[in-house]
Amino acid sequence: MDSFVKTYYYELLALLPVLMMTGGLFFAVWMDPYIGKLHKRIMTILLWVVLSLIAQNYLDYLLCVTIRNIPLRRMVSSYGFIVRPLTLLLFLHIVSTQKHVWEWCLVFVNTVLYTASAFWDICFTIDHYNSFQAALPGLHYTCTVTSMVLLADLLYRTIRENRLEGKKENLLPVFVSLAILLGFFLDSHVGAMLQAVSFLTIAIVVSCSLYYSWLHLKFVREHEQALQAEMRIQIMMQQIQPHFLYNTLYTIQVLCETDPQKASEITGKFALYLRQNLESLSQSANIPIDKEMEHTRTYVGIEMTRFSNIRVEEDLQDHDFSIPALTVQPLVENAIRHGVRIRKPGIVKISTRRTEKDHEIIIRDNGVGFDVKKLKESDGMHIGIANVRERIESQCKGTLVIDSRIGEGTTVTIRIPVQ
């Protein structure tokens, strides 16, 4: 009797790793703030199904090696054959919310056949020696064929629906397919009846962990993209300075009385300027330098209407590269606002060139200059330059360097590595 109890005790201990991993996943899924409600529900259902599969494995093991109860073993074994394809179906719903009726039909047929096998010799039978045997020819492969078809579909849909993202974490569902195939191979060649939990069940538990990691990384990235979109809105609002709006509208008002034709021109430029700023909200990717220069020219045209002493010169020798939206225009705005307005003439030069390693953008003015070390004390100027520098570094792996001398002017140099 002591030996019998020890057998139960040691086999229960063998269940602890998979039970602890499954329990930990329950907690992680419901505490994760990034995973959506639908995927949380799917993961929860999946983990309950996996727990029932672990229990089925253990009970099937006991009925095989210690307790002789053929009718009960038939029902327990049938449940295992029903649940395994169901886990793959749930994996499919994690990968894609798109439903295919044929997948459900396949699982339904498998469920009907193995439910009937719990009472009649259809897919399998258990003889009076308590040995597992195939029943009707071909039908004992129903669970295997169903699982392989669903596994192939899982792999195909994972690659198809995530191939455009190009993210390394999309390899995790591929590892899931390999883990399940390995579990099936080990069960077929080593023998699942020699252990309390089959290799396939262990592979399914590991797969749940991998899919949770995949979901977490996927939703974290979506959250980061939402934050980046919000940052773009903040950047645009910071770049459209209130004083510029007010002064431009006041200029239009004055021109309506003194020079209606010029008022019409500056109104058109102002409308284009606002539209281009709004369009920049949807620009998560970099834009060609020529497009950024179009926006800069629109802004410069408004300022040159208001200040006749301002002149902006261009020397664009390199056109074959891209930069984040609202990069050059804010720097030119800083040069005009803080540097050249009081100069006669106030000159801003914008040049581009290509070196062996970099694309260079140089914005040079003959303004009043400033102390670079005290840049942070000038809030508006500092915020604009800090936003540009951050996006140049994060989106282009480039650099932004400022060289300014009081009374002489300022030079801003952007270097973007040649791709």
N, C-alpha and C positions, 0 to 999 in steps of 0.2 A: 504493500500500500504506500509506503514512504517513497518508493521508487516511482510509483505512478504519479504521486503528487509533485515530486521533483520535476517530472517530465512536463507537467502543466506549467509549473512555475518558471522553468527555464525557457519554454516556448513563449510564455507571456512576456518575459524580459526581451525576447527577440523582436517583439512588436514595438518596443518603446521608441526606437529611432524614427520609424515612419509615423507613429502616433504623435510624437513631439513635433516633427516637421509639419504635419497636417494641422495640429493645433496652433502652432506658431503662425501658419499661413492664415488661419481664420482671423487671428488677432491683427496681423499686418494688413490684411485686406480691408477690414472695417475701420482701422485707424488711419489708413492712407488718405490724405486730403486731395490727392490728385486724380484718383480713379473715379470715373463717373458711376452714377447709381446703377445703370443697366449692367455694366461690367462687374460691379460689386455683387449684384444678384446672381449673375452667371457663375462667378467664381465661388460664391457661397454654395450654390446648388452643386457645383462640381466637387467641392471639398466634402460635402455630405455624402455624395455618391462614392467618393474615394474612401471615406471612413467605412461605409457599408461594404465596400469591396475588400478592405483589410479584414473586417469581421468575417466576411464570407471565406476568405483564404484560410483564416485560422480555424474556423469551424470545419471546413472541408478537410483540413489536415488532421484534425482530431477524429473525424468520422472515417478517415482512411487508415490511420495507424493505431488508434486506441479504442474508439467506440464503434461498434458494429450496428448500424441502423441504415439499411439500404434505402428505404423510402425517403428518409430525411436527407440522405446524401444526394439523392436524385434532385430534390428541390434546391438544395444549397448549390449544387453544381450548375443547375439551370440558371439560377440567379447570377452566378459569375459570368456565364456566357452572354447573358442579357446586358449586364452592366458595362462590360468592356467596350463594346461599340458605342454605348451611350456617352462614355467619357470623351471619345474622339469627336462625337457630335457636338458636345459642349465646347471642346477646344475650337471647333470650326466657328462657333458663335462668338468666341472671343476674338478670333482673327477678323471676322467679317460679320456685320449684322445682316448682310444679304442672305436670304433664305432660299434653299433649293428643295423643292418638294420631293425629289427623288432620294435625297439623303434621309429624310424622315421615313419615306416608304421602305427604304432598305433596312433601317433600324426597326421599323414596325414588323416587317416580315421575320427578321431575326428574333424579335421578342416573341412573336406568336409561335414559331417553331420550337424555341427552347422552353417556353411555358408549357407547351404540349408535351415536351420531352420529360418534364417533371413527373408525368403520369404514364406515358406510353413510350415504347421504344421507337423513337423517330430519329433524332439526331445522335443519340447515344443510349447506352444501356449499362447497367451495373449487374454483373452476374452474381451467383450465390457465393462466390469467393471474395466478394467485395472489390472486384477489379473493374476498372473503367474500360468499356468496349464501344466501338463504333456500331451504329444500328443500320438504318437505311443507307445504301450506297450513295456517297456524294454529300448527303445532308450533314454528316458530321463535320464537314469543312465550312458550314454556313457562317459561324462566328469568325473564323479566320479570314474567309473571303470578304465578308462585310467589313471587318476591321482594316484589311489591306486597302480596300477601295476607298474607305473614308480617310485613311492615312495618306494615300496618294493625293486625294482631293485637298486635304489639309496642307500638304506641302505645296501643291500647285497654287492654291488661293493665297497662301502666305507670300509666295514669290511674286505673284501677279499684282496683288494689291499694295505691296510695299516696295516694289522694285524702283519706283521713281524717287523715293526718299533717300536711298543710298546711305542709310545709317547702319553702322555695324551691329546694333542691337537687333536688327531684323534677321540676323543669323540665329538668334535664340530659338525661334520656332523650327528652324531646320535641325538644330540639335535635339529638339523634342522628338522629331520623327526618327532620328537615328537612335535615340535612347529607347524608344518603344520597339523598334526593330531589333535592337540588341537584347532587350528583355524577352521578346518572343523567341529569339534564337537560343538564348540560354535555357529557357523553359523547355524548349523542344529537345535539347541535347543533354542538359544536366538532369532535368526532372524536377518539376515543381512540387511533386508530392513528398520530396525529401526535406522540405522546409515549411515553416509556418506561414511565410509570406512569399509569394512567387516573385521571380525576377521582373515579370511584367508589371505587377502591382507596384513594386519599388520604382520602376521606370516611370509609371504614371504619377506617383507622388513627386518624383524629381521634376517631371514635366510641369506639374502644377506650379512648382516653385519657379521654374524658368518662365512660364507664362505670366506669373505675377510680376517678375522682374521686367519682362518685356512690356507689360501694360504700364507699369510705373514709369519706365523710361519714356515711353511714348507720350503719356499724358503730361509728364514733366516738361517735355519739349514743347508740347502745345501750350502749356502755361507760360513758358519762356517766350514763345512767339507772341502771345497775347500781351505780355509785359513790354516786348519790343514795340508792338503797335501803339501801346499807350505812350511809350517814350517818344515815338515819332510825333504824336499829337502834342506832347509837351514841348518838343523841340520846335515845332512849327509855331506854337503860341509864343514861345520865347523869341523866335526870330522876327515875327511880325510885331515890332515894337509899337506900343501905344502912341508914342510921340510921333512916329512915322505916319501912322494912320491919321491922327488928328491934323498934323501939319499938311499932309497931302490933301485931305478933304478941305482944309481951310484955303489952300492954294487954288483948288478947283473952284471954290466959292468966289474968290477974288477974281479969277480969270473969267468966270461967267459974265462979269460986269465989264471987264477991261478988254478981254481978248477971247471971245466965245470959241473961235477956231482952236486956239491952243488949249482951252478948257476941255474941248471935245477930245483932243489928242491925249491929254494926260489922263482923262477919265478912262479911255480905252486901255491905256497902259496900266493903270491902276487895277482895272478889272482883270486884265491878263495876269498881273502879278499875283492877285489873290487866288485866281484859278490855279496857277502853277504851284502855289503853296499848298492848296488843297489836294492837288494831284500827288504831291510828294508824300501824302499820308499813306497812299497805297503802294509806295515804292519801298518794299522791304529789301529788294536786291539793289545792287549798284546800278547807276545809269551812265550812259556815255558822257564824256566830258563836254561834247558839243551841246548836249541837251541842258546840262547845268549852266553852260555859258549863255544859252538863250534866256534862261531865267535871270541870270545876272544882268544881261543887257536890258531886260525889261525894268529891273530895279534902277539901274544906272540912268535909263532914259527919264524916269520920274525925277530923280535927284538933280539931273542936269537941267531939267525944266525949272526947278525951284532955285538952284544955285548956278548962276552962269559962270562962276569962276572955276567950276569943277571940270576936269577933263580925264577921261579913262581911255587908256591906250592898250591895245592887244598885240601880242606877238606869239601866236599859237603855232608852234612848229610840230607838236605831237598831238594827234587826235585819236590815237588807237589805244585807248584805255578807258576804264570806268571808275567812278567814284560814288560815294553815298550822295543821295539827294540833299540839297541845302548844305553844300560844303563851301563852294567858292563865294556864293552870294553873301552869306553872313560875314565872311572875312572882308569882302569889299565894302559892305555896309559899315563895319567897324572902322575901316580905313577912312571912309568919308566922314562918318559921324565924329570920330575921336581925333582925326588927324588933319585932313586937308580942307575942311570947310572954311577955315580962316586964312588959308594960303591963296595968293593971287599970282599965278594960277595954282590950284591944288590938283596935283597929278597922281593918278593911280595907274600903275602898269601891271598888266596881267600877262604872264608868259608861261608857255609850256614847252618842254623839251624832253628828249629821251636820252638817257645815258646808257652805259653798258648794263647797269643793274636796275635802274629805276626810271619811272616816269616822274618828272618833276613839275610842280606847279609853283610859280613864284609870284607873290603879290607884293609889290613894292610901292610905297607912297613917299611923298616929300612933306609929310605932315609934321606935327609938333613932336612926335615921339613920346615915349614914356619909359618909366623904369620897370623893366620886366620883372624884377623881384617883387614889385608892389602891385603886380597885375591883379592879384586876388582882392585887392581893396576896391577895385572897380567892378561892381557886381554884374552889371549888364554886359560889359565887355568880357569879363571872365567866364560867365555862363555860356555865352555864344562860342567862344574859343574852346572851352572845355568840352562842349557837346561835339564840336567838329573833330577835335583831337580824339575823343573816345571812339567815335564811329570810324575814323580813319584807321585807328589801331585795331579795332575789333573786326571790321568788315574787310579791310584791305591789307592788314598786317603792315601798315605803313607808319610814317612818322610825321609830326608837325613840329617845326622849329621856328621860334620867334627871335628876331634880332632887331632891337629898337634902340635908337639913340636920341636923347632929348634934344630937340631943336633941329634934328637932321631928318628924321623919318623912321619908318618901320618896314621890315621885310619879313614876310611869312613864307616859309618854304615847306611844301608838302612833298614827300617822297613816297611813291607807291612801287613796291617791287614788281619787276617785269615778270609776267606769268609765263 
